[in-house]
Amino acid sequence: MLTFIVGQKEMWNPEEEVFFYEGGTRLSFEYTLKILSEWESKWQKPWLSTTVPKEAEEVIDMYRMMCTNVEDFDERFLTTEVQKELVAYINDARTATTFNHIDSTSTSRIVTSEVIYGAMANGQIPFECETWHLGRLLTLIQVISQTNSPKKKMTRADEVAQRRALNAQRRAEMNSKG
C-alpha cells in the first residue's frame, strides 16, 4: 500500500519560531488484480498493454480506483510528484524474485485481467490473491509457469563447453597437464 498526506499547509509560528502543519488528507493506494479488472470492465481496454494508448482521464480514473478512501480522492491532489510515485508503485514488482531471462513470446501478447485470472486458475492460485500487489501476483504466475515448463536440453556446444570447463578445473586442482 502506498500512502500520501495531501493538501497539507505548512505554516510558520513566529512566536515559537517553528513550522507547523495544518489540514491535509491521508490517501492510500493499492494496485491489485481486482482493481485492474474493474478498470478494464469500465474502459474496455487492456491496462497492461504498452501498445494501446491511454488518455489522461483513463489514467486518473485508475488512480481513483486504486485509492482505498475514494471519498477523499480529489484530482487536484495528483501533483507531478504524487503521479511519479504512483507510477513507480505500479511498476514495482514487490518481490525479491528475479528471472535470468524473459521469454520474448510471453511479452508479445496482450495481457488482460481475464488472462491473469486464467493463469491463476491454471496455476491453482486462490482467487483471494487478487488483492495482492499486481506485480507480486504476476511474479508468482511466472514462477509457477517456469517451474511447470519442461526443462530445455543443452545444445551440443554447451555440453562440450561445460566438459572443457570441468576438465580445466580438475587439471588446476590436481596440478596436472592432462
N, CA, C and O of each residue as an XYZ file, in Angstrom:
712
protein
N       0.844     -1.166      0.000
C       0.000      0.000      0.000
C       0.895      1.238      0.000
O       1.924      1.280      0.675
N       0.487      2.226     -0.760
C       1.207      3.486     -0.852
C       0.333      4.566     -0.238
O      -0.846      4.671     -0.575
N       0.896      5.374      0.663
C       0.115      6.386      1.376
C       0.747      7.763      1.217
O       1.967      7.912      1.288
N      -0.098      8.762      1.002
C       0.322     10.159      0.910
C      -0.517     10.984      1.875
O      -1.664     10.645      2.169
N       0.069     12.069      2.364
C      -0.711     13.094      3.041
C      -0.704     14.274      2.080
O       0.342     14.868      1.818
N      -1.879     14.609      1.559
C      -2.003     15.633      0.526
C      -2.859     16.790      1.023
O      -3.678     16.631      1.929
N      -2.657     17.956      0.414
C      -3.447     19.129      0.759
C      -3.076     19.742      2.091
O      -3.854     20.501      2.668
N      -1.893     19.420      2.582
C      -1.451     19.919      3.872
C      -0.800     21.289      3.682
O      -0.055     21.491      2.723
N      -1.074     22.230      4.587
C      -0.499     23.573      4.500
C       0.602     23.719      5.546
O       0.423     23.375      6.715
N       1.742     24.236      5.099
C       2.839     24.493      6.016
C       2.714     25.933      6.518
O       2.610     26.866      5.722
N       2.725     26.102      7.801
C       2.557     27.423      8.412
C       3.774     27.728      9.294
O       4.492     26.820      9.713
N       3.995     29.036      9.571
C       5.106     29.468     10.405
C       4.558     30.150     11.651
O       3.706     31.035     11.570
N       5.065     29.720     12.810
C       4.701     30.354     14.063
C       5.866     31.249     14.466
O       6.891     30.752     14.932
N       5.721     32.593     14.288
C       6.849     33.494     14.571
C       7.182     33.595     16.061
O       8.321     33.892     16.422
N       6.192     33.347     16.928
C       6.449     33.439     18.361
C       7.365     32.317     18.841
O       8.292     32.547     19.617
N       7.090     31.088     18.364
C       7.900     29.932     18.761
C       8.995     29.638     17.746
O       9.871     28.807     17.987
N       8.940     30.331     16.603
C       9.895     30.165     15.517
C       9.997     28.711     15.061
O      11.087     28.145     14.975
N       8.832     28.118     14.769
C       8.759     26.748     14.270
C       7.709     26.669     13.171
O       6.756     27.448     13.131
N       7.912     25.709     12.287
C       6.900     25.416     11.283
C       5.903     24.430     11.874
O       6.262     23.590     12.699
N       4.651     24.537     11.447
C       3.653     23.550     11.815
C       2.752     23.303     10.607
O       2.704     24.104      9.674
N       2.058     22.204     10.645
C       1.243     21.791      9.505
C      -0.219     21.767      9.892
O      -0.589     21.396     11.007
N      -1.037     22.172      8.941
C      -2.463     22.252      9.195
C      -3.222     21.554      8.079
O      -2.851     21.647      6.909
N      -4.291     20.853      8.452
C      -5.138     20.200      7.450
C      -4.461     18.979      6.855
O      -3.611     18.344      7.479
N      -4.853     18.676      5.657
C      -4.269     17.535      4.957
C      -5.172     16.322      5.001
O      -5.949     16.130      5.937
N      -5.053     15.519      3.979
C      -5.838     14.297      3.851
C      -4.894     13.146      3.576
O      -3.972     13.264      2.769
N      -5.126     12.043      4.245
C      -4.323     10.843      4.018
C      -5.009     10.013      2.945
O      -6.153      9.588      3.108
N      -4.286      9.783      1.826
C      -4.790      8.933      0.750
C      -3.931      7.690      0.664
O      -2.704      7.783      0.654
N      -4.561      6.529      0.602
C      -3.853      5.260      0.458
C      -4.244      4.633     -0.874
O      -5.400      4.699     -1.292
N      -3.262      4.025     -1.532
C      -3.477      3.431     -2.843
C      -3.017      1.982     -2.842
O      -2.009      1.638     -2.224
N      -3.778      1.123     -3.551
C      -3.400     -0.276     -3.760
C      -3.546     -0.589     -5.239
O      -4.459     -0.100     -5.904
N      -2.631     -1.413     -5.747
C      -2.636     -1.807     -7.160
C      -2.796     -3.324     -7.205
O      -1.834     -4.065     -7.002
N      -4.030     -3.779     -7.477
C      -4.328     -5.205     -7.420
C      -5.037     -5.662     -8.686
O      -5.484     -4.852     -9.498
N      -5.129     -6.966     -8.831
C      -5.846     -7.552     -9.962
C      -7.323     -7.158     -9.927
O      -7.927     -6.908    -10.971
N      -7.887     -7.104     -8.757
C      -9.294     -6.728     -8.625
C      -9.532     -5.319     -9.179
O     -10.510     -5.090     -9.890
N      -8.657     -4.393     -8.862
C      -8.769     -3.023     -9.367
C      -8.549     -2.998    -10.876
O      -9.265     -2.314    -11.607
N      -7.550     -3.753    -11.334
C      -7.297     -3.844    -12.777
C      -8.536     -4.343    -13.508
O      -8.901     -3.809    -14.556
N      -9.175     -5.354    -12.963
C     -10.375     -5.918    -13.569
C     -11.506     -4.897    -13.632
O     -12.201     -4.797    -14.643
N     -11.689     -4.143    -12.557
C     -12.723     -3.108    -12.542
C     -12.444     -2.032    -13.579
O     -13.355     -1.587    -14.277
N     -11.177     -1.610    -13.683
C     -10.815     -0.570    -14.654
C     -11.048     -1.074    -16.077
O     -11.621     -0.356    -16.896
N     -10.610     -2.298    -16.381
C     -10.789     -2.851    -17.725
C     -12.270     -3.041    -18.058
O     -12.666     -2.886    -19.214
N     -13.085     -3.373    -17.065
C     -14.521     -3.503    -17.300
C     -15.123     -2.160    -17.691
O     -15.991     -2.087    -18.561
N     -14.661     -1.112    -17.051
C     -15.204      0.218    -17.323
C     -14.729      0.752    -18.669
O     -15.534      1.231    -19.467
N     -13.424      0.670    -18.924
C     -12.846      1.301    -20.111
C     -12.748      0.350    -21.304
O     -12.535      0.803    -22.429
N     -12.895     -0.932    -21.087
C     -12.861     -1.961    -22.137
C     -11.607     -1.877    -23.010
O     -11.668     -1.919    -24.238
N     -10.469     -1.756    -22.321
C      -9.164     -1.809    -22.984
C      -8.153     -2.361    -21.990
O      -8.345     -2.244    -20.780
N      -7.076     -2.964    -22.491
C      -6.081     -3.550    -21.575
C      -5.184     -2.490    -20.944
O      -4.549     -1.708    -21.652
N      -5.135     -2.465    -19.637
C      -4.290     -1.507    -18.913
C      -2.812     -1.834    -19.082
O      -1.992     -0.929    -19.233
N      -2.463     -3.122    -19.059
C      -1.057     -3.526    -19.081
C      -0.403     -3.421    -20.456
O       0.813     -3.582    -20.563
N      -1.162     -3.160    -21.494
C      -0.618     -3.080    -22.845
C       0.128     -1.769    -23.051
O      -0.365     -0.697    -22.702
N       1.325     -1.872    -23.622
C       2.082     -0.665    -23.949
C       1.742     -0.170    -25.347
O       2.113      0.942    -25.720
N       1.039     -0.989    -26.121
C       0.693     -0.592    -27.486
C      -0.670      0.085    -27.575
O      -0.961      0.757    -28.565
N      -1.507     -0.082    -26.558
C      -2.819      0.565    -26.555
C      -2.708      1.833    -25.718
O      -2.507      1.762    -24.506
N      -2.841      3.018    -26.372
C      -2.662      4.271    -25.618
C      -3.795      4.513    -24.628
O      -4.928      4.079    -24.834
N      -3.461      5.219    -23.546
C      -4.443      5.566    -22.534
C      -4.536      7.088    -22.436
O      -3.523      7.788    -22.427
N      -5.755      7.577    -22.365
C      -5.992      9.011    -22.206
C      -5.724      9.401    -20.757
O      -5.753      8.551    -19.867
N      -5.461     10.688    -20.519
C      -5.203     11.180    -19.161
C      -6.379     10.875    -18.245
O      -6.181     10.528    -17.081
N      -7.592     11.000    -18.750
C      -8.792     10.720    -17.966
C      -8.819      9.261    -17.496
O      -9.246      8.975    -16.377
N      -8.363      8.344    -18.351
C      -8.347      6.923    -18.004
C      -7.308      6.625    -16.928
O      -7.549      5.821    -16.027
N      -6.153      7.278    -17.029
C      -5.093      7.079    -16.032
C      -5.545      7.630    -14.682
O      -5.351      6.985    -13.652
N      -6.141      8.808    -14.682
C      -6.634      9.394    -13.432
C      -7.725      8.517    -12.829
O      -7.812      8.379    -11.609
N      -8.554      7.927    -13.683
C      -9.588      7.033    -13.182
C      -8.966      5.791    -12.535
O      -9.489      5.287    -11.540
N      -7.861      5.297    -13.087
C      -7.159      4.165    -12.461
C      -6.666      4.571    -11.078
O      -6.815      3.816    -10.117
N      -6.078      5.759    -10.974
C      -5.616      6.231     -9.669
C      -6.792      6.351     -8.694
O      -6.658      6.004     -7.521
N      -7.937      6.838     -9.170
C      -9.121      6.955     -8.326
C      -9.555      5.575     -7.836
O      -9.888      5.405     -6.663
N      -9.551      4.589     -8.738
C      -9.949      3.234     -8.356
C      -8.948      2.615     -7.382
O      -9.323      1.815     -6.524
N      -7.670      2.987     -7.518
C      -6.636      2.473     -6.623
C      -6.756      3.058     -5.215
O      -6.282      2.457     -4.251
N      -7.383      4.216     -5.094
C      -7.492      4.906     -3.807
C      -8.457      4.150     -2.896
O      -9.622      3.957     -3.243
N      -7.973      3.728     -1.742
C      -8.804      2.943     -0.825
C      -9.837      3.801     -0.115
O     -10.877      3.287      0.296
N      -9.583      5.084      0.040
C     -10.556      6.002      0.637
C     -10.989      6.992     -0.448
O     -10.706      8.188     -0.375
N     -11.686      6.454     -1.455
C     -12.044      7.198     -2.661
C     -12.911      8.420     -2.354
O     -12.921      9.366     -3.141
N     -13.629      8.427     -1.249
C     -14.456      9.587     -0.904
C     -13.597     10.832     -0.645
O     -14.089     11.952     -0.782
N     -12.324     10.654     -0.272
C     -11.414     11.773     -0.033
C     -10.581     12.119     -1.263
O      -9.843     13.104     -1.258
N     -10.699     11.309     -2.318
C      -9.880     11.494     -3.515
C     -10.299     12.773     -4.238
O     -11.486     13.011     -4.460
N      -9.326     13.580     -4.599
C      -9.554     14.781     -5.389
C      -8.436     14.859     -6.419
O      -7.254     14.785     -6.081
N      -8.820     15.005     -7.658
C      -7.851     15.029     -8.756
C      -6.785     16.111     -8.548
O      -5.667     15.966     -9.041
N      -7.105     17.173     -7.839
C      -6.140     18.256     -7.599
C      -4.941     17.785     -6.772
O      -3.873     18.396     -6.821
N      -5.118     16.700     -6.015
C      -4.026     16.174     -5.193
C      -2.984     15.430     -6.031
O      -1.902     15.122     -5.531
N      -3.295     15.138     -7.297
C      -2.381     14.367     -8.145
C      -1.318     15.281     -8.748
O      -1.320     15.556     -9.948
N      -0.422     15.738     -7.899
C       0.690     16.558     -8.380
C       1.636     15.681     -9.192
O       1.505     14.457     -9.198
N       2.573     16.298     -9.866
C       3.552     15.550    -10.656
C       4.319     14.578     -9.769
O       4.579     13.441    -10.162
N       4.679     15.031     -8.575
C       5.428     14.173     -7.647
C       4.605     12.962     -7.215
O       5.116     11.843     -7.174
N       3.331     13.186     -6.894
C       2.452     12.091     -6.479
C       2.279     11.106     -7.635
O       2.330      9.893     -7.431
N       2.073     11.627     -8.852
C       1.902     10.746    -10.007
C       3.164      9.932    -10.283
O       3.070      8.763    -10.657
N       4.343     10.529    -10.105
C       5.596      9.784    -10.296
C       5.695      8.639     -9.295
O       6.109      7.534     -9.646
N       5.316      8.903     -8.055
C       5.357      7.849     -7.041
C       4.329      6.758     -7.320
O       4.593      5.581     -7.072
N       3.167      7.135     -7.833
C       2.150      6.144     -8.191
C       2.640      5.263     -9.337
O       2.441      4.048     -9.315
N       3.277      5.867    -10.335
C       3.817      5.084    -11.464
C       4.897      4.132    -10.962
O       4.931      2.969    -11.363
N       5.779      4.612    -10.090
C       6.828      3.745     -9.524
C       6.203      2.600     -8.731
O       6.677      1.466     -8.807
N       5.149      2.882     -7.976
C       4.454      1.854     -7.198
C       3.816      0.814     -8.116
O       3.888     -0.385     -7.846
N       3.196      1.272     -9.195
C       2.577      0.360    -10.160
C       3.631     -0.527    -10.812
O       3.395     -1.719    -11.011
N       4.782      0.031    -11.145
C       5.826     -0.716    -11.844
C       6.687     -1.575    -10.919
O       7.480     -2.387    -11.397
N       6.545     -1.408     -9.619
C       7.339     -2.166     -8.656
C       6.819     -3.601     -8.565
O       5.615     -3.823     -8.435
N       7.724     -4.562     -8.635
C       7.331     -5.975     -8.576
C       6.941     -6.411     -7.164
O       6.226     -7.401     -7.009
N       7.391     -5.699     -6.140
C       7.092     -6.031     -4.745
C       7.523     -7.442     -4.375
O       6.826     -8.140     -3.638
N       8.662     -7.851     -4.884
C       9.192     -9.170     -4.572
C      10.701     -9.155     -4.780
O      11.227     -8.300     -5.493
N      11.388    -10.096     -4.160
C      12.824    -10.226     -4.341
C      13.163    -11.197     -5.471
O      14.331    -11.347     -5.830
N      12.157    -11.851     -6.029
C      12.375    -12.834     -7.086
C      12.832    -12.149     -8.363
O      12.267    -11.137     -8.778
N      13.863    -12.712     -8.979
C      14.335    -12.209    -10.266
C      14.400    -13.366    -11.247
O      14.451    -14.530    -10.851
N      14.398    -13.040    -12.509
C      14.459    -14.053    -13.558
C      15.678    -13.783    -14.423
O      16.002    -12.636    -14.729
N      16.362    -14.886    -14.821
C      17.554    -14.742    -15.648
C      17.231    -14.264    -17.051
O      17.975    -13.473    -17.632
N      16.139    -14.737    -17.586
C      15.746    -14.330    -18.935
C      14.228    -14.250    -18.993
O      13.506    -14.907    -18.244
N      13.782    -13.413    -19.918
C      12.341    -13.280    -20.111
C      12.017    -13.824    -21.487
O      12.644    -13.455    -22.480
N      11.034    -14.703    -21.536
C      10.595    -15.302    -22.788
C       9.952    -14.225    -23.648
O       8.955    -13.627    -23.243
N      10.502    -13.970    -24.818
C      10.006    -12.892    -25.665
C       8.609    -13.164    -26.187
O       7.896    -12.220    -26.527
N       8.192    -14.413    -26.264
C       6.856    -14.708    -26.773
C       5.776    -14.313    -25.779
O       4.660    -13.985    -26.181
N       6.090    -14.338    -24.481
C       5.070    -14.006    -23.490
C       4.792    -12.512    -23.440
O       3.701    -12.109    -23.039
N       5.749    -11.679    -23.836
C       5.537    -10.240    -23.787
C       4.850     -9.717    -25.031
O       4.438     -8.557    -25.059
N       4.716    -10.532    -26.052
C       4.125    -10.049    -27.291
C       2.601    -10.099    -27.280
O       1.963     -9.399    -28.067
N       2.008    -10.901    -26.416
C       0.552    -10.959    -26.382
C       0.017     -9.961    -25.360
O       0.692     -9.602    -24.396
N      -1.207     -9.532    -25.601
C      -1.828     -8.567    -24.700
C      -2.355     -9.305    -23.482
O      -3.055    -10.311    -23.602
N      -2.011     -8.794    -22.312
C      -2.429     -9.408    -21.060
C      -3.556     -8.572    -20.471
O      -3.401     -7.371    -20.250
N      -4.685     -9.215    -20.219
C      -5.820     -8.559    -19.582
C      -6.091     -9.251    -18.251
O      -5.471    -10.263    -17.923
N      -7.014     -8.696    -17.501
C      -7.330     -9.291    -16.201
C      -7.849    -10.714    -16.360
O      -7.575    -11.566    -15.515
N      -8.599    -10.986    -17.433
C      -9.113    -12.345    -17.646
C      -7.983    -13.340    -17.904
O      -8.042    -14.485    -17.456
N      -6.957    -12.900    -18.626
C      -5.791    -13.763    -18.879
C      -5.097    -14.080    -17.552
O      -4.667    -15.211    -17.321
N      -4.994    -13.077    -16.690
C      -4.345    -13.285    -15.391
C      -5.186    -14.211    -14.508
O      -4.650    -15.104    -13.853
N      -6.506    -13.995    -14.494
C      -7.379    -14.902    -13.726
C      -7.257    -16.329    -14.266
O      -7.249    -17.286    -13.491
N      -7.162    -16.477    -15.584
C      -6.991    -17.805    -16.176
C      -5.688    -18.446    -15.739
O      -5.651    -19.635    -15.425
N      -4.614    -17.659    -15.718
C      -3.323    -18.181    -15.264
C      -3.383    -18.562    -13.790
O      -2.766    -19.544    -13.375
N      -4.121    -17.793    -13.000
C      -4.285    -18.131    -11.580
C      -5.007    -19.463    -11.438
O      -4.600    -20.311    -10.645
N      -6.076    -19.648    -12.203
C      -6.827    -20.906    -12.136
C      -5.952    -22.062    -12.591
O      -5.948    -23.124    -11.968
N      -5.214    -21.862    -13.670
C      -4.330    -22.899    -14.198
C      -3.217    -23.244    -13.210
O      -2.823    -24.404    -13.091
N      -2.716    -22.238    -12.505
C      -1.646    -22.467    -11.531
C      -2.157    -22.805    -10.148
O      -1.371    -22.916     -9.208
N      -3.469    -22.970    -10.007
C      -4.111    -23.289     -8.735
C      -3.802    -22.252     -7.654
O      -3.620    -22.586     -6.483
N      -3.748    -20.982     -8.079
C      -3.554    -19.872     -7.146
C      -4.939    -19.449     -6.667
O      -5.809    -19.183     -7.496
N      -5.168    -19.379     -5.375
C      -6.503    -18.998     -4.895
C      -6.860    -17.573     -5.325
O      -6.005    -16.688     -5.365
N      -8.131    -17.374     -5.642
C      -8.573    -16.066     -6.119
C      -8.488    -14.986     -5.039
O      -8.618    -13.803     -5.353
N      -8.277    -15.356     -3.799
C      -8.064    -14.360     -2.756
C      -6.805    -13.542     -3.039
O      -6.655    -12.433     -2.526
N      -5.907    -14.083     -3.848
C      -4.665    -13.383     -4.178
C      -4.901    -12.208     -5.130
O      -3.962    -11.484     -5.462
N      -6.137    -12.015     -5.565
C      -6.444    -10.884     -6.428
C      -6.236     -9.561     -5.698
O      -6.198     -8.509     -6.335
N      -6.103     -9.595     -4.387
C      -5.876     -8.376     -3.615
C      -4.392     -8.121     -3.359
O      -4.046     -7.119     -2.732
N      -3.511     -8.998     -3.825
C      -2.067     -8.768     -3.726
C      -1.681     -7.640     -4.666
O      -2.431     -7.294     -5.579
N      -0.498     -7.065     -4.436
C       0.055     -6.117     -5.405
C       0.201     -6.866     -6.726
O       0.704     -7.989     -6.751
N      -0.234     -6.253     -7.817
C      -0.278     -6.941     -9.101
C       1.099     -7.426     -9.554
O       1.208     -8.507    -10.133
N       2.140     -6.653     -9.302
C       3.490     -7.080     -9.688
C       3.901     -8.368     -8.995
O       4.524     -9.236     -9.607
N       3.558     -8.492     -7.733
C       3.886     -9.700     -6.969
C       3.100    -10.897     -7.492
O       3.642    -11.997     -7.600
N       1.827    -10.689     -7.816
C       0.998    -11.766     -8.351
C       1.525    -12.234     -9.703
O       1.588    -13.436     -9.960
N       1.902    -11.299    -10.563
C       2.444    -11.671    -11.881
C       3.763    -12.434    -11.746
O       4.049    -13.333    -12.536
N       4.560    -12.069    -10.744
C       5.807    -12.796    -10.495
C       5.510    -14.228    -10.057
O       6.168    -15.161    -10.516
N       4.535    -14.411     -9.183
C       4.152    -15.760     -8.750
C       3.690    -16.588     -9.946
O       4.064    -17.754    -10.072
N       2.890    -16.004    -10.816
C       2.415    -16.720    -12.007
C       3.598    -17.117    -12.892
O       3.624    -18.222    -13.433
N       4.568    -16.227    -13.038
C       5.742    -16.547    -13.855
C       6.582    -17.649    -13.202
O       7.107    -18.514    -13.904
N       6.714    -17.633    -11.891
C       7.450    -18.693    -11.178
C       6.780    -20.040    -11.409
O       7.455    -21.025    -11.706
N       5.460    -20.091    -11.275
C       4.728    -21.341    -11.492
C       4.890    -21.800    -12.933
O       5.072    -22.990    -13.191
N       4.827    -20.872    -13.864
C       4.980    -21.215    -15.285
C       6.359    -21.810    -15.556
O       6.477    -22.815    -16.257
N       7.402    -21.191    -15.000
C       8.756    -21.717    -15.220
C       8.968    -23.040    -14.513
O       9.664    -23.915    -15.029
N       8.374    -23.198    -13.336
C       8.507    -24.452    -12.602
C       7.843    -25.597    -13.359
O       8.357    -26.715    -13.367
N       6.715    -25.327    -13.989
C       5.963    -26.359    -14.694
C       6.414    -26.578    -16.132
O       6.010    -27.559    -16.756
N       7.240    -25.691    -16.669
C       7.656    -25.852    -18.063
C       8.725    -26.944    -18.169
O       9.510    -27.138    -17.241
N       8.752    -27.657    -19.301
C       9.760    -28.707    -19.464
C      11.160    -28.099    -19.509
O      11.366    -27.015    -20.055
N      12.093    -28.801    -18.937
C      13.476    -28.331    -18.927
C      14.058    -28.424    -20.326
O      13.869    -29.416    -21.031
N      14.769    -27.373    -20.716
C      15.374    -27.354    -22.047
C      16.687    -28.129    -22.011
O      17.463    -28.028    -21.061
N      16.916    -28.909    -23.075
C      18.163    -29.659    -23.170
C      19.291    -28.724    -23.577
O      19.090    -27.724    -24.266
N      20.508    -29.096    -23.113
C      21.682    -28.332    -23.505
C      22.025    -28.654    -24.948
O      21.845    -29.778    -25.417
N      22.520    -27.643    -25.637
C      22.985    -27.881    -27.001
C      24.308    -28.627    -26.937
O      24.957    -28.676    -25.892
N      24.695    -29.200    -28.050
C      25.968    -29.937    -28.135
C      27.124    -29.014    -27.763
O      28.034    -29.416    -27.038
N      27.090    -27.793    -28.253
C      28.170    -26.831    -27.966
C      28.236    -26.516    -26.473
O      29.326    -26.397    -25.912
N      27.072    -26.379    -25.825
C      27.048    -26.107    -24.389
C      27.606    -27.281    -23.595
O      28.320    -27.078    -22.613
N      27.283    -28.532    -24.016
C      27.804    -29.719    -23.343
C      29.321    -29.768    -23.448
O      30.004    -30.052    -22.464
N      29.855    -29.492    -24.645
C      31.308    -29.503    -24.863
C      31.966    -28.424    -24.004
O      32.990    -28.684    -23.373
N      31.395    -27.217    -23.970
C      31.953    -26.126    -23.174
C      31.929    -26.462    -21.687
O      32.866    -26.129    -20.962
N      30.870    -27.115    -21.229
C      30.773    -27.500    -19.825
C      31.847    -28.531    -19.478
O      32.485    -28.436    -18.429
N      32.047    -29.524    -20.366
C      33.081    -30.538    -20.121
C      34.478    -29.921    -20.116
O      35.312    -30.282    -19.286
N      34.735    -28.992    -21.041
C      36.054    -28.326    -21.081
C      36.317    -27.568    -19.784
O      37.412    -27.646    -19.227
N      35.321    -26.842    -19.308
C      35.476    -26.067    -18.081
C      35.712    -26.988    -16.889
O      36.545    -26.695    -16.032
N      34.981    -28.103    -16.833
C      35.138    -29.063    -15.746
C      36.527    -29.712    -15.789
O      37.166    -29.881    -14.751
N      36.987    -30.072    -16.981
C      38.334    -30.657    -17.126
C      39.414    -29.655    -16.733
O      40.393    -30.020    -16.082
N      39.241    -28.397    -17.126
C      40.228    -27.371    -16.771
C      40.267    -27.172    -15.259
O      41.340    -27.001    -14.680
N      39.105    -27.193    -14.625
C      39.036    -27.045    -13.176
C      39.737    -28.212    -12.487
O      40.489    -28.004    -11.534
N      39.502    -29.430    -12.956
C      40.139    -30.608    -12.351
C      41.661    -30.593    -12.554
O      42.413    -30.941    -11.644
N      42.114    -30.185    -13.761
C      43.561    -30.102    -14.005
C      44.197    -29.098    -13.039
O      45.283    -29.343    -12.513
N      43.514    -27.959    -12.807
C      44.050    -26.936    -11.898
C      44.111    -27.474    -10.473
O      45.084    -27.230     -9.759
N      43.074    -28.207    -10.053
C      43.046    -28.754     -8.691
C      44.126    -29.799     -8.483
O      44.701    -29.884     -7.398
N      44.416    -30.605     -9.515
C      45.374    -31.722     -9.410
C      46.776    -31.332     -9.857
O      47.688    -32.158     -9.815
N      46.962    -30.088    -10.284
C      48.255    -29.666    -10.822
C      48.718    -30.584    -11.928
O      49.866    -31.029    -11.943
N      47.823    -30.864    -12.849
C      48.087    -31.812    -13.913
C      47.986    -31.108    -15.259
O      47.301    -30.093    -15.384
N      48.673    -31.652    -16.273
C      48.611    -31.086    -17.607
C      47.622    -31.869    -18.476
O      47.453    -31.553    -19.653
N      46.996    -32.842    -17.932
C      46.006    -33.564    -18.726
C      46.207    -34.992    -18.596
O      45.470    -35.777    -19.192
